[in-house]
Amino acid sequence: MNFICKDQINMSAGEIIRNRVLLEAKRMLVNFELSVATIGMELNFFDTSYFIKFFKKYTLFTPEAFRKQYYNKS
């Protein structure tokens, strides 16, 4: 699968999956009714702190900072 992904869109399968998880996390974070812990659980992160570290590693924002930034722009 990794070979096909690299060949077709020049991204590894892991990158594609991470990008999709991050997109879904961002979509869910704009909903203030959902807690960060709930979002992490919905995305199969069973440790909230790991979800926060994962999100920050790839977006440079914590989930709460992303949420605040989104609502400050609106």
N, C-alpha and C positions, 0 to 999 in steps of 0.2 A: 504494500500500500504506500509506503514511504517513497519508493521509487516512482510510482505513478504520480503522486502528488508533486514531487520534485520536477518530474518531466513535464507535467501539464501546466503547473502554475508557479513553479520555482519556489515552493515553500514546503517544509516538512509537514508530515501529518500532525505532529505535535504542535507546530505553529498554528495550523488551521484550527485545531481544537481549542488551543488557548485563546485565539482571537474570537472564536465563537462564544466561549465562556465569558470573556471580558465584555463582549457586546451585550450578552444577556444580563450580566451583572449591572452594567451601566443603565440598561433599560429598566431594570427592577429598582435601582437606586433612586430614580426620579420620583418614585412613589413613596412618599413619607410615611405611609401606613405600614410599610414593611421594615422591620428592623434589620440591621446589618447581619445579625446572627441568623435570622430567618432566611435572608437571601443566601447566605453561605450554605445553609442546610439544603435549600432548594437546588443549589448548584452542586450538591454532593461534597461539600467541604464540611466534614464532621467536627472540625476544630475552627472556631471563629477566628482565632488569632492567625491560623494558617491562611484563611481566606483573605484577611486584611493584608498579610505579607505578600501573598500572591498578587492581589489587586495593586498594591503599591509598587511592586517590582516592575509591573508592565505599564502602569499609567503615571507613576510618580506622585500619585495622590492616594491618601487613605480613602476608603469608601465614604466616610463622613465629609472629608474635605471635598471630594468630587461632588457630593450631594449639595453642599453649601455653594460651591462654585457654580453649579448648574442653576440653582435658584437665584443667585445674585445676578446672573446674566438675563434671566427672564423678567 
